[in-house]
Amino acid sequence: MKLKTSLAFVGGMVGTQGHTSPEQFGKVMSLVKPRLAVGYHFYNDFDTEPEVRDRARKTYDGPLALATDHMVFNVTKDRIRVRMSAVDEEIWPSPPLKAKIAPDTGSAIAFSDFTKSGVLAFPEVIAPIYAEINEIYGTNVEPIFKE
């Protein structure tokens, strides 16, 4: 199966090393069966949202929202309403009080055994993504979590 090569697809590949691919997200949601699955923490824009939604739909067919800034979820026992908040776009942010300090990447902490014990890798979902990106770019990148 040939996947579309696009900025969204490449972004999805980058995300699968430390994040969940849309297909993996869909697989987890199909097991959990939530009242509303909410995808977040990805670059959600007009040109990436359709592909992320399509890829999640490969493994999940339930209620789905892909969160954006200012999205509001009103949850009651009877229903979940998704809407956008009203914001004033004319307000400028306050200037920072001090300069930002770059992170020290040399002191990164590895995944703990506890964290690794909860990983659901779904190799049948992630393997085709890695195969495709390796073929396109002539690489041999492998997922961190394989099982």
N, C-alpha and C positions, 0 to 999 in steps of 0.2 A: 504494500500500500504506500503510495507516494503522498507525503504530506506537503502542504503549501509551504514554500519558502518565503518568509516575510519577516519584517521587523518583529512582529508579534511572536512568530514561531521561534526565531533566534532568542528573543527575550524569554520565551518559555523554556528553552533549553538551558539558558543561563540559570533560570530560577530553579530547575530541578535538582541542582547540586545542593542547595541549601533550603529550598522551598518545595512545595508540592506542585506538581504539574496539574493542569486542569483535568486531565484524565484521571489522575490519582485522587484528586479532590472529589470528582464524580463517583469514583469507586467507593470511597469512604462514605459519602452521602447515601449511596445506594444501600450500604450496610446499616447505617444509622437510621435512615428514613425520618429526617426531621420534618417538622411542620413547614419550615422554610429553610432551605440551605442558603447560606450567605457566603459568597466568595469575596475576599478582601485581601489587602496587602499585595496588590499587583498593579502594574501600570494600566489603569482602566481609562481608556480614551476612546473617542469615536472610531478610530481605526483599529484598535486592538480588542475592544469589547466583543464584537461579533465572532472573532476567531476563538477567543477564550471561551465564550458561551458554547460555540459549536463543539469545541474539544471536550468541555465538561459534559455535554449532552451525549457524547459517545458512551459514557458509562453511568449516566444518571438522568432519569426522566421525570423527577419530582419537581415540586415548587422550587424556584431558584431566583435569587437576586444577586447581582454583582455590584457590590457597594461602591459608592463614589462619595466624595467629600459632601458634607451637609445632608446625607441621606438619613432619614429618621425611620425607625421601626417602632410602631405602636403595637404592643403585644398584649392581648387579652386572652382569657381562656377560650373565647369563641373564634377569634381571628387574629391575623397579623396584617397590619396595614403598613405599606411602604410608601413613603412620601419624601419630598424634598423640603428642607427647612427654608424659611425666608431669611435671606441674609442681605446686609448692606454692603455692596461691592465697593463703595466709596471710602470705606474706612482703611486707613493705612496702618500697618503694624508699628508698634513702638520700636525704636532702634535698640539694638542689643546693648547691654550694660558693660559687657566685656568681650574681648576677642575669643573666637572659638579655638579650641585646642584640638589638634588632629589626634585621632585614636592611635594607641600603640598596638599595632597589629602583631608585633612580636610576642605579646603576652596573651594571645587568644587562648581560650580554654576549650579543650576538646569535648565532644559529646560525652556525657557521663554514661556509665553502664545502665543506670536507671532510664535515661532518655533513650538510649539505643534499644532497650528491652521493649519499648512501646512503639517502635517503628513498624509500620505496615508498608512494605516496599512495593507490593504489587508488581513483581517483575514482568508479568504478562502485559501490563499496561505501559511500563516505562521503557522496556527493551526496544520496542519499535521506534520510539522517539530518539533514543541514543543511536540506534542503527542508522536512522535517516540523517541525523546531524553529522555523524562520523563519515557517512558516504559523501555528503555535500562538501564538507570541509577537509576531507582527507585526514581525519584525526582518529584517535583510538581512545576516546574518553569513555570512562565507565562510571555508572552510578556509585555513590558512596555506599548506599545501602542496597544490597542485592537480594536479600531474603528477609 
